[in-house]
Amino acid sequence: MISRTSEKFRALFVLLPNSIKSQAKQAYLQFKKDPYHPSSVGWVE
């Protein structure tokens, strides 16, 4: 799966607190490992 970020995303990402960036990176790694994991698909009924 190809994942891309926009220039605007990268500019805003660097402004986030380190704790939030860490959480986002962990979530991305989980998504990259298993895109169908329940935590990766968003809202599930």
N, C-alpha and C positions, 0 to 999 in steps of 0.2 A: 504494500500500500504506500502510495506517495503522499507525503505530508509537506505542506508548504506554509510559510508565514508571509504576511505582507510587511512592507516597510513600516507602515503605521503600527502594526502589531508589535514589531520589534522595538520601535521607539517608545511605545507605551509600556511594554513589558519591563524595560530597564528601570522604569520609574516605580515599579511595585516594590513593596517591602520584601526583604530577603526571605522571610518566612512564607510569603505568598508565592514567590518565585519557586521556592523549594517544593511546595505542594503542587504547583502546576507542572513542574518537571517530573515529579513522581507520577502524577496522573498521566502525563504524556508517555512515560516509559511503560506504564500498565497498558495504555491504549496500543502502543507499538507492539508490545508482546502479545496481546490478545484483544483485537478491536471489538470482539463480540462479548467480552466480559461485561457483566451487568453494570459495573461502575463506568464503563466506557460508552454505553449507548444512550445515556441521558435518562429522561423520565420514562419510567416503566410502570404500567398500571398494575 
